Amino acid sequence: MTSHTHATTPDPSARPAQPREPSSSELLSRWLIGRVRSRDTATLAELRRPTLSQRAHIEAGWIDDERREVFEQVAFLFAIYHRGAIQPSWGYGSLGTAARRIGSSLGRGPDDAGATRLMDRILASRKPPLRHLQHTVARLRSCDQQPPSWSQLADDLTRWTDRQARVRYHWAIDFHAPSKTSRTTPTARSTTTKDTPE
């Protein structure tokens, strides 16, 4: 039996895919991750100070002048989460997805009363609620859970008041989404119950 393989020749007119430029929020994440990797504890300590006039906050804002305030806030939250950390965390998902991880073995996310109250306060805010976001990041750290994606958090906070972006709505969906690992399956009912005569 003979198999025929046809070698494909590359199309000379096809251009190789150009790497895309990282967004300013991705550059912010890289800069912040670099502070942890290089053990730049002085800058991280400055970022943890709530006074946004510190040199480190200003440096974080240089990445994108139009989003300076948001970048300074995300840098503050990043530094809160990474206090004493040796390994940096890029995080993943939205803040709603991250808040779903808050809790204990008794319940996480919507099954944890504290996490639910926290998300209710965040979602009710008309402007980015830095104090509640700080509490969320601190809770994630204390629960030893991953933070939200820092670049996505910066993007979401930038669009907080954009009605078409609907950031708060998407965070609520992410927080209340059913767990992928615990799907409910119908179980057979027991044939013997308390009310059944023996």
Beta strands, then each sheet from edge to edge (+ up, - down):
strand 1: 103-104
strand 2: 107-108
sheet 1: 1+ 2-
end
